[in-house]
């Protein structure tokens, strides 16, 4: 009974940790993109970290798009 109670909690905590790690990587990608924009003038690009593709684009705001561990699209923008 104890295992049945703790397993869902542990899975939720693991999912939350994955979300936070991917969001941190997206912000890191945004930082690297800003450096690339200043250095080369490029307005888009991508990088792959642990099998996840983080795509960035600079139009009116710098945005990073990726799919989280549940395969749901996420977008983070700096305005």
Rosetta blueprint (number, residue, H / E / L):
1 X L
2 X H
3 X H
4 X H
5 X H
6 X H
7 X H
8 X H
9 X H
10 X H
11 X H
12 X H
13 X H
14 X H
15 X H
16 X H
17 X H
18 X H
19 X H
20 X H
21 X H
22 X H
23 X H
24 X H
25 X H
26 X H
27 X H
28 X H
29 X H
30 X H
31 X H
32 X H
33 X H
34 X H
35 X H
36 X H
37 X H
38 X H
39 X H
40 X H
41 X L
42 X L
43 X L
44 X E
45 X E
46 X E
47 X E
48 X E
49 X E
50 X L
51 X L
52 X E
53 X E
54 X E
55 X E
56 X E
57 X E
58 X E
59 X L
60 X L
61 X L
62 X E
63 X E
64 X E
65 X E
66 X E
67 X E
68 X L
69 X L
70 X L
71 X L
72 X L
73 X E
74 X E
75 X E
76 X E
77 X E
78 X E
79 X L
